[in-house]
C-alpha cells in the first residue's frame, strides 16, 4: 500500500519520545510520507528539523492557526517568510484560516478575536500568493467568510486545500468549482458523518487527499483513543468503500494527488 498522511501534528510524539515508534508503525502499513503541519512559532523550527532528519519521509508546513491568533499576531506572521528561503523550505503555507467554533464566550472578546483572525488570515493569504505556494486551510463554522477572503486575495484556488473537511456536499461543490479541493480525516468513518461522506462522493477521487490530523480525530475502530499516521489506512479503506474503488487504487490515487499538490519529492 502506498499511503501519505497529508496532515498530521507530530510534536506531541516528539515530546513523549515516542515518535520513532510512531514512524515505524506507519511504515509497516505503507505510510511512506507524511506532512507535519505548523500551527504556531513553537512548532515551526521543530518540524523543519524533523524534515531534515527524515528527508523525503517527513515534510512540513508553516502557518499561524486561527486558534493561535492573538493581539500580537503580526509578530508571528512576520517570521513565516524566512522559512521559505532554501534550503529545506516548507511544502505549503498553513494551516491558516478562520475558526468561529472556538471563539470566546464573551461577545466583545469574540468580536475582537474574529477581527484578529481575519487580519492574520488576510496577511498570510497575501504572502502565499506572493510565494505561489500551496495553502492549507482551516475553516470551522466559517465557510462563507473563508471562501470570500480567499476570493478577495486573488490566490490561485488550485493551490488551496480545505483540510479536515467537515462541511457537506454543497460546500465542497463550491470549493471544487473554484478549483480547490478538500482532504478528509477519520470523521469520514463516523456513524453520524453522512454529510461528510456525501461531500467525499461529490468531490470524487481525482482531487482527494487523506489525512489523520493526529493526534486528534482517531478513525473507527480507534475513535475516542489516540491517533497516529498509521491510522490513515482506516480512512483510506472507508473512502475506497464509499467511492467504489479497490483500496490499492484509492491509496495510489490519493498519494499521487498529494505529491502533485505539495510538490513532494
C-alpha positions as CSV (number, residue, x, y, z in Angstrom):
1,X,0.0,0.0,0.0
2,X,1.2,3.5,-0.9
3,X,-0.2,6.0,1.6
4,X,0.5,9.6,2.5
5,X,-0.7,11.3,5.7
6,X,-1.1,14.7,4.2
7,X,-1.8,16.5,7.5
8,X,-0.5,15.4,11.0
9,X,0.8,17.0,14.1
10,X,3.9,15.2,15.5
11,X,5.2,17.5,18.2
12,X,3.3,15.6,21.0
13,X,5.1,12.3,19.9
14,X,8.4,14.2,19.9
15,X,7.9,15.4,23.4
16,X,6.8,12.0,24.6
17,X,9.8,10.3,22.9
18,X,7.5,8.0,21.0
19,X,8.0,9.4,17.5
20,X,10.3,6.7,16.2
21,X,7.8,4.0,17.2
22,X,5.0,6.0,15.5
23,X,7.0,6.3,12.3
24,X,7.9,2.6,12.4
25,X,4.2,1.6,12.7
26,X,3.3,4.0,9.9
27,X,6.0,2.4,7.6
28,X,4.7,-1.1,8.4
29,X,1.3,-0.3,6.8
30,X,2.7,1.6,3.8
31,X,2.6,5.2,5.0
32,X,5.9,6.3,3.4
33,X,5.4,10.0,3.7
34,X,3.7,12.5,5.9
35,X,3.3,16.2,6.3
36,X,3.8,17.8,9.7
37,X,1.6,20.9,9.7
38,X,2.7,24.0,11.5
39,X,0.3,25.9,13.7
40,X,2.4,28.5,15.6
41,X,6.1,29.5,16.0
42,X,6.6,26.9,18.7
43,X,6.4,24.0,16.2
44,X,7.8,25.6,13.0
45,X,11.5,25.0,13.8
46,X,11.0,21.5,15.3
47,X,9.1,20.4,12.1
48,X,11.8,21.9,9.9
49,X,14.4,19.9,11.9
50,X,12.3,16.7,11.6
51,X,12.1,17.2,7.8
52,X,15.9,17.4,7.7
53,X,16.4,14.3,9.9
54,X,13.8,12.3,7.9
55,X,14.4,13.7,4.4
56,X,11.8,12.5,1.9
57,X,9.6,11.0,4.6
58,X,8.5,13.9,6.7
59,X,7.7,17.2,5.0
60,X,6.4,20.3,6.9
61,X,4.4,23.5,6.6
62,X,4.5,26.8,8.4
63,X,1.4,28.9,9.3
64,X,-0.4,30.6,12.1
65,X,-3.5,28.6,13.0
66,X,-6.6,30.8,13.7
67,X,-6.9,29.4,17.2
68,X,-3.4,30.7,18.0
69,X,-4.0,34.2,16.6
70,X,-3.8,36.8,19.3
71,X,-3.5,40.6,19.5
72,X,0.2,40.4,18.6
73,X,-0.3,38.1,15.6
74,X,1.8,40.3,13.4
75,X,4.9,39.4,15.3
76,X,4.3,35.7,14.5
77,X,3.3,36.2,10.8
78,X,6.4,38.2,10.1
79,X,8.5,35.1,11.0
80,X,6.9,33.0,8.2
81,X,8.6,34.2,5.0
82,X,12.2,33.4,6.1
83,X,11.3,29.7,6.3
84,X,10.6,29.7,2.6
85,X,14.2,30.6,1.8
86,X,16.2,27.5,0.7
87,X,17.3,25.1,1.7
88,X,14.6,22.9,3.2
89,X,11.6,25.1,2.6
90,X,8.1,24.1,3.7
91,X,5.9,22.4,1.2
92,X,3.0,24.7,1.9
93,X,1.8,27.7,4.0
94,X,-0.7,26.6,6.6
95,X,-2.6,25.8,8.4
96,X,-4.4,29.2,8.2
97,X,-8.0,30.3,8.2
98,X,-10.9,31.1,10.3
99,X,-12.4,29.3,13.3
100,X,-15.7,30.6,14.7
101,X,-16.4,27.4,16.7
102,X,-13.7,28.1,19.3
103,X,-14.4,31.7,19.9
104,X,-14.5,33.1,23.5
105,X,-18.0,33.1,25.1
106,X,-17.8,36.9,25.8
107,X,-19.3,38.6,22.8
108,X,-16.9,41.6,22.9
109,X,-13.9,39.3,23.2
110,X,-15.3,37.1,20.5
111,X,-15.6,40.0,18.2
112,X,-12.1,41.1,18.8
113,X,-10.8,37.6,18.1
114,X,-12.7,37.4,14.8
115,X,-11.1,40.7,13.7
116,X,-7.6,39.3,14.6
117,X,-8.3,36.1,12.8
118,X,-9.4,37.8,9.7
119,X,-6.5,40.2,9.7
120,X,-3.9,37.3,10.2
121,X,-5.7,35.2,7.5
122,X,-5.6,38.1,5.0
123,X,-1.9,38.7,5.6
124,X,-1.0,35.1,5.2
125,X,-3.1,34.7,2.1
126,X,-1.2,37.6,0.6
127,X,2.1,36.0,1.5
128,X,1.0,32.7,0.0
129,X,0.0,34.5,-3.2
130,X,3.4,36.2,-3.3
131,X,5.3,33.0,-2.8
132,X,3.0,31.0,-5.1
133,X,2.9,28.1,-2.7
134,X,0.1,25.6,-1.7
135,X,-2.2,26.7,1.1
136,X,-3.7,24.5,3.8
137,X,-7.0,26.0,5.0
138,X,-8.6,25.5,8.4
139,X,-12.2,26.5,8.4
140,X,-14.8,25.7,11.1
141,X,-18.2,27.3,11.2
142,X,-16.8,30.0,8.9
143,X,-17.3,28.6,5.3
144,X,-18.7,31.7,3.6
145,X,-16.2,34.1,5.2
146,X,-13.3,31.7,4.4
147,X,-14.2,31.5,0.7
148,X,-14.8,35.2,0.4
149,X,-11.4,36.0,1.8
150,X,-9.7,33.5,-0.4
151,X,-11.5,35.0,-3.4
152,X,-10.5,38.5,-2.4
153,X,-6.9,37.5,-2.0
154,X,-6.6,36.6,-5.7
155,X,-4.8,33.4,-4.8
156,X,-4.9,30.5,-7.2
157,X,-7.6,28.2,-6.0
158,X,-5.8,25.2,-7.5
159,X,-3.3,25.7,-4.7
160,X,-5.9,25.6,-1.9
161,X,-6.9,22.6,0.2
162,X,-9.6,22.7,2.9
163,X,-8.1,20.3,5.4
164,X,-10.2,18.1,7.8
165,X,-13.3,18.7,5.7
166,X,-16.4,18.9,7.9
167,X,-18.9,20.6,5.8
168,X,-21.3,19.0,3.3
169,X,-21.7,18.4,-0.5
170,X,-22.9,21.9,-1.3
171,X,-19.8,23.4,0.2
172,X,-17.4,21.1,-1.4
173,X,-19.1,21.7,-4.8
174,X,-18.4,25.5,-4.3
175,X,-14.7,24.7,-3.5
176,X,-14.3,22.4,-6.4
177,X,-15.9,24.8,-8.8
178,X,-13.4,27.4,-7.8
179,X,-10.6,25.0,-8.5
180,X,-9.8,24.0,-4.9
181,X,-10.1,20.7,-3.1
182,X,-10.7,19.1,0.3
183,X,-8.9,16.4,2.3
184,X,-10.6,14.0,4.7
185,X,-9.9,12.7,8.2
186,X,-11.2,10.0,10.4
187,X,-14.5,11.9,10.5
188,X,-15.5,10.1,7.3
189,X,-15.6,6.9,9.3
190,X,-18.0,8.2,12.0
191,X,-21.6,7.0,12.0
192,X,-23.1,10.5,12.2
193,X,-21.0,11.9,9.4
194,X,-23.4,11.4,6.5
195,X,-22.8,14.9,5.1
196,X,-19.1,14.5,5.1
197,X,-19.3,11.2,3.2
198,X,-21.7,12.8,0.7
199,X,-19.1,15.5,0.2
200,X,-16.4,12.8,-0.3
201,X,-18.5,11.3,-3.1
202,X,-19.3,14.7,-4.6
203,X,-15.6,15.5,-4.9
204,X,-14.6,12.1,-6.1
205,X,-11.1,10.6,-6.1
206,X,-9.4,12.9,-8.7
207,X,-8.5,15.6,-6.1
208,X,-8.9,13.6,-2.9
209,X,-6.2,13.6,-0.2
210,X,-6.2,11.7,3.1
211,X,-5.0,12.9,6.5
212,X,-5.2,11.8,10.1
213,X,-4.9,15.3,11.7
214,X,-3.4,13.2,14.5
215,X,-3.3,13.2,17.4
216,X,-6.9,14.3,17.0
217,X,-9.9,12.6,15.4
218,X,-8.9,8.9,15.5
219,X,-10.9,7.0,13.0
220,X,-13.1,3.9,13.7
221,X,-12.2,1.4,15.1
222,X,-10.0,3.6,17.3
223,X,-12.4,6.5,17.8
224,X,-12.0,8.0,21.3
225,X,-8.4,6.9,21.6
226,X,-5.1,8.2,20.3
227,X,-4.5,8.8,16.7
228,X,-1.3,8.5,14.6
229,X,-0.2,8.4,10.9
230,X,-0.6,4.6,10.6
231,X,-4.3,5.0,11.1
232,X,-4.7,6.7,7.7
233,X,-5.2,3.1,6.5
234,X,-8.6,3.1,8.0
235,X,-9.6,6.4,6.4
236,X,-8.4,5.0,3.1
237,X,-10.4,1.8,3.5
238,X,-13.6,3.7,4.2
239,X,-13.1,6.2,1.4
240,X,-12.4,3.4,-1.0
241,X,-15.7,1.7,0.0
242,X,-17.7,4.9,-0.4
243,X,-16.2,5.6,-3.8
244,X,-16.4,2.0,-5.0
245,X,-12.7,1.6,-5.6
246,X,-10.2,-1.0,-4.6
247,X,-8.1,0.1,-1.6
248,X,-4.8,-0.1,-3.6
249,X,-6.3,2.0,-6.3
250,X,-7.6,4.6,-3.8
251,X,-4.3,4.7,-2.0
252,X,-2.3,5.2,-5.2
253,X,-4.6,7.9,-6.5
254,X,-4.6,9.9,-3.2
255,X,-0.8,9.7,-2.8
256,X,-0.4,10.8,-6.4
257,X,-2.7,13.8,-5.6
258,X,-0.7,14.7,-2.5
259,X,2.6,14.5,-4.2
260,X,1.4,16.7,-7.1
261,X,-0.4,19.3,-4.8
262,X,2.5,19.7,-2.3
263,X,5.3,19.1,-4.9
264,X,6.8,16.3,-2.8
265,X,10.0,14.6,-3.8
